Amino acid sequence: MKKILFLALVYFMPISAQNNPCYDDLYLSLKANGINAMTTREYHYFTRKDEECSEYNTFDKKYYDQLNEMQNEIYRIAEKIGELDEDINLENIYGLGRLKATDPELRSLAIMQSKDDDIRNEFNTVLEKLIVLKKEIKEGKKEDVGPADLVVNSLTVIDSSNGGYIRTISKDGKNTVMIGKHPSGSGSVITYNLEGAPSVRIGSDGKSDGYMNVKRKSGKNALFVGVGDDGNNVIVSSNSKGNPSIVAGVNDDDNGYLKTINNQNNSSIIISSKKDGSGYLSTFSNSGKRSSFISSDRNGNGMIGLYDKDQKLQYSQKGIKPVINEIPEDKKK
C-alpha cells in the first residue's frame, strides 16, 4: 500500500510545480478590459504576467482545481499512513507467529487492518476521480480553441539559411498568412484562400521593385500592380483565363496610357498622349490592326484618320473651317 501511495505522490508532484500565472484574477481582469483601459502601472504588471503565462501550456481552470483537490487528498492519505506508522510498529506486528485471541498484539493488528482498509478505500476513490478527470481532459482537448492571445511590445524573427518567416495555419492545417522571405531574396507577405492556395502577394521582385499580385480561386492572375519589364509603373487587370485585358501605366515619355485587349490577346483601344503632350485615341480591329486614329495637330486642330483592313490610311480630315474665295464685284457683271 505504501508503495502505491509513493508512486501516486511521485505522479502528482509536478502538479504543485505548475502553479499557473494565467489564472491570476487581476491579470485576467486586465486582459478582459484590454490594453487601452490600463494605467501605466497596470500595463507593466500585465506584460510581466503575460510573459510568465506564455511559458505555460495551460488547460481549463476547472481541471487545474480538480487536480489540486486530488493532490490534497493524497497528501492527507499519506499523513494517515505516517500516523499509522507511529501508532503501530509494523515490524513488531508482522512475523510474530500464531497469536492468541487475548493477545494485545491481535487487537493492534485489527486496528491496523481497519485503518488500512479505510486508506485503501480513500485511495480507490481518488483513482476513480483521476480516471474521470483524464476523460474530461481528453474531451476538453478536442474542443480546445487553441492557445491564448500573445501580447508583446515587439517581436523579432531572425533570418536563417532559408530565410526567417512567420506563418499562420488554420485549424484544418492550411496556410492562411505568411510573412517572410521571397525566393527572390526580398521580403514578402502572402495571404491564402480557404483551399490554402495563394490569393494575394505583396513584396518586391528581383529588381527590388515593389508589387502586388492578386490571383483568382483558379490560381490565374487577376490583378497586378507594380513595375513592368521596361521599368515603368503598370497596372494589369486580367480576364478569367489569366490573360491581360486592361493595361494602364506610364510610357517612356512619362505620359499615362490606357490599353484594352480583346479575348484574342490583341489590342482593341489605346488612349494616351503623343510626345508633344497632345492626346490621342486609336482603335483596332479584332485582329489587332489599326482602324482609326483621333488626335490633334501641332497647331491644336483636331484631326481624324480612317484605315482599311491593311492599315492603309484612306481618309483624313482636320477640324479647320474651309476657306471660300469670294468673286470680285467687277467680275460678277
Secondary structure as GFF3:
##gff-version 3
##sequence-region A 1 333
A	DSSP	alpha_helix	2	17	.	.	.	ID=ss1
A	DSSP	three_ten_helix	21	23	.	.	.	ID=ss2
A	DSSP	alpha_helix	25	33	.	.	.	ID=ss3
A	DSSP	three_ten_helix	35	37	.	.	.	ID=ss4
A	DSSP	alpha_helix	40	53	.	.	.	ID=ss5
A	DSSP	alpha_helix	61	87	.	.	.	ID=ss6
A	DSSP	alpha_helix	90	93	.	.	.	ID=ss7
A	DSSP	alpha_helix	104	142	.	.	.	ID=ss8
A	DSSP	beta_strand	165	169	.	.	.	ID=ss9
A	DSSP	beta_strand	175	181	.	.	.	ID=ss10
A	DSSP	beta_strand	187	192	.	.	.	ID=ss11
A	DSSP	beta_strand	198	204	.	.	.	ID=ss12
A	DSSP	beta_strand	210	215	.	.	.	ID=ss13
A	DSSP	beta_strand	221	227	.	.	.	ID=ss14
A	DSSP	beta_strand	233	238	.	.	.	ID=ss15
A	DSSP	beta_strand	244	250	.	.	.	ID=ss16
A	DSSP	beta_strand	256	261	.	.	.	ID=ss17
A	DSSP	beta_strand	267	273	.	.	.	ID=ss18
A	DSSP	beta_strand	279	284	.	.	.	ID=ss19
A	DSSP	beta_strand	290	296	.	.	.	ID=ss20
A	DSSP	beta_strand	302	307	.	.	.	ID=ss21
A	DSSP	beta_strand	313	318	.	.	.	ID=ss22
A	DSSP	alpha_helix	329	332	.	.	.	ID=ss23
###
